Amino acid sequence: MFPPGWPGLALLSLRLSVALALLADIHGLREAIAGWIYAAVISLAVCLGAGLATPVSACVALTAHVVIWSCVGVGNPASATIVTLDALALALLGPGAYSIDAYRFGRRVVVFPPT
C-alpha cells in the first residue's frame, strides 16, 4: 500500500499531476465561481499533493473535474481522458510512501505474544 523508492516517487508524481490538473481546470474559472468553491478546490489540491486521505481525495477531485467539465465543457477530450485515468489510478493505488497517509497508517510490525 505504501511502496518506497521509485514506485513511491511515481505515486508522488501521480498525486501532483492530478492536483495540478485540478488547479489548472479551476484557474480559468476563478472569476465565474464563488470564492468558497475556489478555496475548497485549492484545499483539495493541497490534500492530494500532501497525500492526505488520498483515495477519497482522488475521488472528490475526479468529481470536481466532472462538475467543471459539465458546466464549462471539455476543451480537449484527450486531456480529460488522461486526467480521468490518472485520478482513477490514484484512487485505486493509494498514496505511496511519501505521503501523510503513509506516516499515519504506514507499515507496522505485528508481534504475536508467545502461546
C-alpha positions in Angstrom: 0.0 0.0 0.0 2.9 2.4 0.7 5.7 1.4 -1.6 9.0 3.3 -1.1 11.7 4.0 -3.7 10.9 4.6 -7.4 7.2 3.4 -7.1 6.7 5.8 -4.2 8.2 8.6 -6.3 5.9 7.6 -9.2 2.9 7.8 -6.9 4.0 11.2 -5.6 4.2 12.5 -9.2 0.8 11.0 -10.0 -0.7 12.8 -6.9 1.0 16.1 -8.0 -0.2 15.7 -11.6 -3.9 15.2 -10.5 -3.6 18.2 -8.1 -2.1 20.4 -10.8 -4.7 19.4 -13.4 -7.4 20.3 -10.9 -5.8 23.7 -10.2 -5.4 24.3 -14.0 -9.1 23.5 -14.6 -10.3 25.8 -11.9 -7.9 28.6 -12.6 -9.6 29.7 -15.8 -12.9 29.9 -13.9 -11.8 31.9 -10.9 -14.0 35.0 -11.7 -17.0 32.9 -12.6 -17.2 30.7 -9.4 -17.8 31.5 -5.8 -14.8 32.1 -3.6 -15.6 29.2 -1.2 -15.6 26.8 -4.2 -12.2 28.1 -5.3 -10.8 27.7 -1.7 -12.3 24.2 -1.5 -10.6 23.1 -4.7 -7.3 24.6 -3.6 -7.5 22.7 -0.3 -8.4 19.6 -2.2 -5.3 20.0 -4.4 -3.2 20.5 -1.3 -4.6 17.3 0.3 -3.8 15.4 -2.9 -0.3 16.8 -3.1 0.5 16.0 0.5 -1.2 12.6 0.3 -3.9 13.1 2.9 -6.9 10.7 2.5 -5.6 10.0 -1.0 -8.3 7.6 -2.3 -11.1 9.8 -1.0 -9.4 13.0 -2.3 -8.8 11.5 -5.7 -12.5 10.5 -6.0 -13.5 14.0 -4.9 -11.0 15.5 -7.4 -12.5 13.4 -10.2 -16.0 14.5 -9.2 -14.8 18.1 -9.2 -13.4 17.6 -12.7 -16.6 16.2 -14.0 -18.6 19.1 -12.5 -16.3 21.6 -14.1 -16.4 19.8 -17.4 -20.2 19.6 -17.3 -20.6 23.3 -16.6 -17.9 24.7 -18.9 -17.4 21.9 -21.4 -14.4 19.7 -22.2 -11.8 21.7 -24.0 -9.7 18.7 -25.0 -11.1 15.2 -24.8 -7.7 13.6 -24.8 -6.6 15.7 -21.8 -9.9 14.9 -20.0 -9.4 11.2 -20.6 -5.8 11.4 -19.2 -6.9 13.3 -16.1 -9.8 10.8 -15.5 -7.5 7.8 -15.8 -4.9 9.4 -13.5 -7.4 10.2 -10.8 -8.9 6.7 -11.0 -5.4 5.1 -10.9 -4.6 7.2 -7.9 -7.8 6.3 -6.1 -7.1 2.6 -6.7 -3.3 2.6 -6.0 -3.1 4.8 -2.9 -0.7 7.5 -1.8 2.7 5.8 -1.7 5.4 6.0 0.9 6.0 9.8 0.6 2.7 11.0 2.0 0.8 11.9 5.2 -1.2 8.7 4.8 1.9 6.6 4.9 3.1 8.4 8.0 -0.3 7.9 9.7 -1.2 4.4 8.6 2.2 3.1 7.4 3.8 -0.3 7.8 3.5 -1.8 11.2 5.3 -4.7 12.8 2.8 -7.1 14.3 4.3 -9.1 17.1 2.2 -12.1 18.4 2.7 -13.0 22.0 4.1 -16.4 22.7 1.4 -19.0 23.5 
